[in-house]
């Protein structure tokens, strides 16, 4: 299985990103040369999706420190931690961002006695490792998840969880790719995913490239489709899953999960281990990013509401664990009892 595009690529001395705000109308690859540009690309969703922002942030950290002229490790470390906090501030909900930055930080600490130029190279190498590991992990998630998909299934998915949102293949999207590759004759219902239309703009783009049959629907249609027997399984991604299995994902995921339970439809969350946050006990403690109201009141910069309309725009919601059938990970399927079984993944 080969993917024809990469959302993030390291080329010699800089990052190249596929600008996801321009898709599907324009496929624009932009050079990213500074840590400030990485922060901006994450904030503006040019790079988006939990694993992808973690990967980008790790490269961003290298871009932040590579020209530092620190005299010793202590002063280098102060600067490094300043960039870590800065990058973390770009988006609060997806745990992969802090996970990747902390992983680089720990690697730096383990090598603190080395020459500073050598430490900088170790930072770049760690970013590259996080990137290549994610590709491998996502392939495995797809292989594991495809086993849950019965022949002829109608699969409903939300937001975008594909190669655009990860190192390659995706999470929930990788399940679609692998089920399709296994000749399962799948058909996908794609939620458009208001307000930024990651489903309508990005998942459709990736499904077309993979030649997987699909129909786009508006978010509010999902319940009726479930109630009339048109959905066999729901598979979504995650931005952060807490120790008890509560799941933060794109706004609208919670409604899908409740509707799936009401209609006896299995509801799976596909994610890498890097999206679990065992330090947080329950979903109530997760910070939900609130974005600009203009994302709702405007479409393509044109206002679609009366002037001065106030809009509330949380970008994610929390699905309590009781609505989740299981988690699809690179280490296999996690079934209830989640608290115990999620912990086992890390033993
Ligand atoms: O705001 P976004 O587009 O970054 O939100 C993305 C999602 O909610 C995805 O479902 C999640 O990050 C998993 S991507 C593999």
Boltz pocket constraint, residues with backbone or C-beta under 6 A from the ligand:
constraints:
  - pocket:
      binder: B
      contacts: [[A, 45], [A, 47], [A, 48], [A, 49], [A, 50], [A, 51], [A, 94], [A, 158], [A, 159], [A, 160], [A, 161], [A, 162], [A, 165], [A, 166], [A, 170], [A, 171], [A, 172], [A, 198], [A, 236], [A, 237], [A, 238], [A, 239], [A, 249], [A, 250], [A, 251], [A, 270], [A, 315]]
      max_distance: 6.0
